């Protein structure tokens, strides 16, 4: 009889240990509520994972012409002034003894200089280029016909990459993008360029700080129907540095919690 009691006791203890092992994650996680930690609730959704590349850019005219001649070459009369809008074929300089100097592009007279030489610059301001460069580590993300954007005078503009080339000595990739001017952008302006790159399209993406590790195994804390939180192992995909793709372990509609770190952490 005594042996049966001991055996029964051992079986009960074993069952208790099994139950504790099964629910240890839930027990340990929910204990954190007592520790007055602050959490942010996040509803899992499917979206694009965007990696933004930042660069400095300069604006220039896609089509521009500079006409120059010596003041002593012939008698002349300049027929335009700075800011004059001209059409292809219009006379810029009326020359008395030789053929008049005309423009071969439609644009705006940007500059007139009279010193030893006369210099007249005509820019087509309707089509502009944004010249920028990116570090070598980001060069594989740059493609022809790719869209970029920048902010000028508080307005967002989009442009399309039309050319790129490597500068080996500087370890950078230089590129230029084209856009149509709405009349408010000036040439030689400096702008902050943003190149959005889609690392993953329509995938499960969550904040990177939602990921915790049990040794080398990543997991998140998922809310159950009983309004408790349990560990759930996940598999990680691509990351942009602050968000991460989840390739396995979560689905749309799951609710996870993210610990908000205090300023002392």
Secondary structure, 3 states (H helix, E strand, C coil): CHHHHHHHHHHHHHHHHHHHHHCHHHHHHHHHHHHCCCEEEEECEEEEEEEEEEEEEEEEEEEEEEEEEECCCCCEEECCCCCCEECCCCEEEEECCCCCEECCCCEEEEEEEECCEEEEEEEEEEEEEEEEEEEHHHHHHCCCCCEEEEEECCEEEEEEEEEEEEECCCCEEEEEEEEECCCCCCCCCEEEEEEEEEEEEEEEEEEHHHCEEECCEEEEEEECCCCCEEEEECEEEEECCCEEEEEECCCCCCEEEEECCCCCC
